[in-house]
Amino acid sequence: MQTLPSPGASTDFDMDDWRSGYRSQPNEYAYEIEDIEGTIPPDLQGTLFRNGPGLLDVGGQPVHHPFDGDGMITAISIGDGKAYFRNRFVRTEGYVKEQAAGKPLYRGVFGTQKPGGPLANAFDLRLKNIANTNVIYWGGKLLALWEAAEPHQLDVTTLETLGLEYLDGVLKPGESFSAHPRIDPSCDRTNQQPCLVNFGVKTGLSSTISIYEFATNGRLAHIHRHNIPGFAFLHDFAITPNYCIFFQNPVSFNPVPYLAGLKGAAECIQFNPKQPTRAIIIPRDGTSPVQTIDLQPCFVFHHANAFETDGKLYLDSVCYQEFPDLKGAENYLEADFSRIPEGQLWRFELDLDQGSSQAQCLLERGCEFPHLNPNHVGRPYRYLYIGVAHQSQGNAPLQAILKRDLDTGKEEIWSFAPRGFAGEPIFVPRPNGTAEDEGWVLGMFYNAASRCTELSILDAQNIEQGPIATLKLNHHVPYGLHGNFTQNLVIKA
């Protein structure tokens, strides 16, 4: 079995350029995008919704980590060759209170503390739902997601916050709903129509995983819960027609520094390289036995896809050799990329009959935020799109979009380097297209030269030719996390 290599640093970028993309964006806008290079494809119709931390400070006090920033939704709506932009903060309870107070009132999970030192933070365990990780339109509702609490519902046209959303009573107050739902393109429980599959986890000395499936009308189609031993850091999962697959990372949680007001909760996670990562395979029927299979030690935030073939499960995941924390840096803006391990794409083969696993590294280049044709979620697939570092070795910010042919190993890449910084690519299928890669890849990137954000539209069958259209915003949007494209939903600003 191959082992994960030691981290190294790629230096073909300027740290000040990269840092400038992490400025807060306190303003909210609504306008037609007029500065467009190239031509928007006439059959590209719909809205790209994105979520991420819009404020990197509260009352002038910076956050310790961007994952603690308040969620800001952006919507870029495309129709008839035109494009419209809108952004708006999610008016969570914590956001409203802190904006009124002009100072931090809550501790952040990733290390942001209230003013006043340990005495002001000790034993303050209040959770601030920052709604900053993902956004999805499903069942006629636009939902801003954060994995540790309930979703917030937004007005799909104005992005106005409507309040906490309990999904018609499926969730109880305080219950979590993951920021990484998966859409099964054809589900047995919804008469072969698409269904949204998601989970929530409650963890401690043992963990409970709740799995939900929702029909296209937003109604609950199936729910089941399972207990597993041990602490579980579960950020993402993957599905096939018959299974939900989780990776239980080999980590433990020491609450003492958190309780003492010295660290955020996530800073108290400890990686144990002597323990295996554990695949938890939960049948979607809700009644068949849960199975676990040990894997090589690694840490996983995001899975690309899973599929079943020849009696085995295959899972493609972005793996780190250890928990990718800041390695002692004062804050994220001072991160030393040479000390932080890069993510790499690995394929895991899980033999359920033998209870065994094999692993193969598919992409050594530093990468994150995988995406694919949504019609192939949970099924065998050929093409993957993923954000990557500009250089082929070492850790660095994402500056490029890579297309990987998983059958042949061929790779195509388009880079925004040296002064462009990329995020999650979104694949949008061409209407009535027949080939798996027939469509477009949408990528928001920050242009440090103009200090503004742009949306690039690439032909998914010819990534290397570069953008066929670039939509230039009048301002920057801080680096985001996740989002989704809703076809045929065109909203004018």
C-alpha positions, -999 to +999 in steps of 0.1 A: +000+000+000+013+035-008+018+059+020+010+096+020+041+117+013+055+144+035+042+180+028+062+205+008+055+240-004+048+255-038+060+291-039+046+303-073+022+327-056+025+358-035+013+356+001+000+391+001-020+384-031-036+354-014-042+372+019-060+401+001-088+377-009-096+373+028-108+408+033-143+411+048-171+421+024-196+440+046-216+453+017-247+437+000-253+442-037-278+435-064-270+444-100-267+431-136-231+421-144-221+442-174-183+435-176-182+402-195-154+388-216-164+362-242-200+350-247-222+332-222-236+300-237-272+306-247-284+273-232-268+279-198-298+289-178-300+290-140-285+303-108-253+295-090-257+298-053-226+299-032-219+302+006-189+311+026-176+335+053-184+370+043-171+387+075-135+379+086-138+403+116-165+414+140-163+450+151-127+451+139-116+420+158-104+394+132-115+358+133-088+332+141-099+310+112-121+318+082-144+288+091-156+310+120-167+338+097-204+347+093-221+331+063-228+352+032-248+339+003-240+349-033-263+342-062-252+346-098-282+341-121-276+335-158-303+336-185-305+346-222-268+355-223-271+379-193-260+376-157-272+391-124-255+392-090-268+394-055-253+388-021-267+389+014-256+378+048-276+351+066-293+369+095-285+343+121-293+351+157-256+354+164-249+377+134-277+401+144-267+403+180-230+408+172-237+435+146-258+454+171-232+451+198-203+459+174-181+432+190-178+394+192-202+378+216-195+341+208-166+319+206-158+303+173-154+265+168-120+271+151-104+293+177-120+327+175-124+340+211-143+368+227-123+398+240-111+394+275-089+364+274-095+330+290-116+343+319-141+358+294-142+326+274-140+298+300-171+276+302-189+296+276-202+267+255-229+286+235-230+276+199-232+303+172-249+289+141-229+308+114-247+292+084-215+296+063-207+263+046-232+254+018-265+265+002-289+243-017-323+248-033-346+217-027-383+212-023-390+248-032-368+260-003-334+277-004-314+265+026-281+279+041-263+250+058-238+247+087-231+211+099-235+217+136-270+231+137-303+236+118-305+251+084-317+287+077-343+292+050-338+321+027-361+338+002-349+325-032-354+358-049-341+384-024-319+360-002-337+375+028-334+352+059-367+337+068-356+319+099-345+285+111-359+257+091-369+224+108-380+207+076-417+202+085-408+189+119-382+164+109-356+182+129-359+192+165-345+224+179-307+221+182-304+190+160-277+192+133-281+188+096-249+183+076-236+209+051-229+181+026-262+167+013-260+144-017-286+142-044-294+107-056-304+110-093-327+080-090-340+066-057-361+035-049-379+054-022-391+082-045-403+062-075-369+065-093-371+103-090-342+122-074-340+125-037-318+145-013-298+124+012-283+140+042-272+132+077-268+147+112-244+135+139-244+137+177-210+128+190-192+122+223-180+090+239-202+074+213-219+088+182-254+087+167-258+092+129-292+101+116-298+097+079-326+115+060-339+112+025-362+138+010-384+137-021-383+165-047-413+181-030-393+184+002-413+157+021-394+132+042-392+098+024-370+078+049-352+083+082-330+059+102-305+063+130-274+043+140-251+043+170-213+038+165-186+037+192-163+066+197-159+102+189-168+109+152-156+139+131-179+135+101-179+165+078-190+147+046-202+113+033-209+095+000-238+075-013-245+047-037-280+033-044-276+009-015-252+025+010-242+056+029-204+056+035-187+076+062-150+079+072-145+080+109-112+099+111-086+087+137-090+116+160-099+122+196-112+153+214-096+167+246-122+192+260-100+207+288-084+236+267-119+244+253-136+245+287-107+266+301-112+292+274-078+286+258-088+271+225-117+266+202-134+232+200-118+222+167-083+231+180-088+204+206-089+176+180-059+154+181-049+131+152-036+096+160-015+082+132-013+048+149-051+043+147-068+034+114-093+055+096-126+035+097-151+032+069-186+030+082-210+015+057-246+020+065-272+003+042-298+028+031-327+004+037-322+013+074-325-023+086-295-043+073-264-045+096-239-016+096-204-027+086-170-012+094-137-017+075-103-004+087-083+018+063-048+034+063-046+064+087-056+096+070-079+125+075-108+133+051-129+164+049-145+157+014-154+127-007-157+129-044-180+100-052-187+064-045-201+035-066-208-002-065-193-026-091-184-063-092-196-068-056-174-041-042-176-005-031-153+021-045-149+055-028-128+085-041-118+109-014-094+138-007-071+126+020-046+143+043-017+126+060-029+142+093-054+168+105-046+200+085-046+225+113-025+258+113+005+240+128+010+267+155+005+297+133-009+328+151-038+328+127-048+316+092-032+346+074+002+335+088-002+299+077+030+282+066+020+260+037+052+240+039+041+226+072+005+219+063-002+186+044-018+189+011-050+170+002-046+143-024-072+122-043-073+085-033-095+056-044-105+031-018-117-004-027-139-019+000-147-056-001-177-061+020-176-099+019-140-100+031-141-069+053-109-057+036-097-026+018-071-015-007-061+021-016-045+038-046-035+074-050-051+089-081-038+124-078-007+135-059-011+171-068-025+192-039-063+193-044-097+200-028-134+205-036-141+177-060-172+179-083-187+157-110-217+154-133-247+152-108-263+125-129-235+102-119-236+107-081-234+072-065-227+056-099-196+046-119-182+078-134-154+088-157-147+125-152-139+145-121-134+182-117-114+195-088-095+226-075-058+221-075-025+239-067-007+255-097+024+234-092+022+196-094+040+191-061+037+206-026+011+225-008-003+259-018-036+277-023-058+264-050-052+283-082-064+260-110-092+237-121-082+201-131-103+176-151-093+140-145-103+111-168-106+083-143-106+057-170-074+068-189-057+089-163-055+119-187-055+153-170-065+187-183-059+219-164-066+255-165-047+278-141-055+313-129-019+317-116+000+337-107-025+362-093-057+342-095-070+320-066-097+294-072-123+276-052-148+248-058-156+241-094-192+233-102-201+211-132-234+220-150-247+194-175-257+208-209-295+204-213-302+173-234-265+164-235-256+128-239-218+126-230-209+126-193-186+156-198-210+176-220-216+208-201-197+236-184-175+241-153-183+272-133-154+285-112-154+316-090-119+329-085-103+359-069-082+381-091-056+398-069-046+422-097-080+438-098-088+428-062-122+417-075-139+383-079-147+368-113-168+338-125-153+318-152-173+295-175-153+267-191-163+242-217-161+209-197-149+190-228-121+214-234-108+228-201-074+237-215-088+263-239-096+285-209-128+304-201-154+308-229-168+336-207-156+355-177-181+375-156-163+403-137-178+415-105-175+451-093-160+440-060-145+409-042-162+381-026-141+365+002-130+329-006-161+307-003-168+271+006-196+253-012-225+258-035-249+244-061-263+253-095-301+252-099-309+249-136-338+270-151-341+292-121-332+327-134-335+356-109-330+391-121-314+415-096 
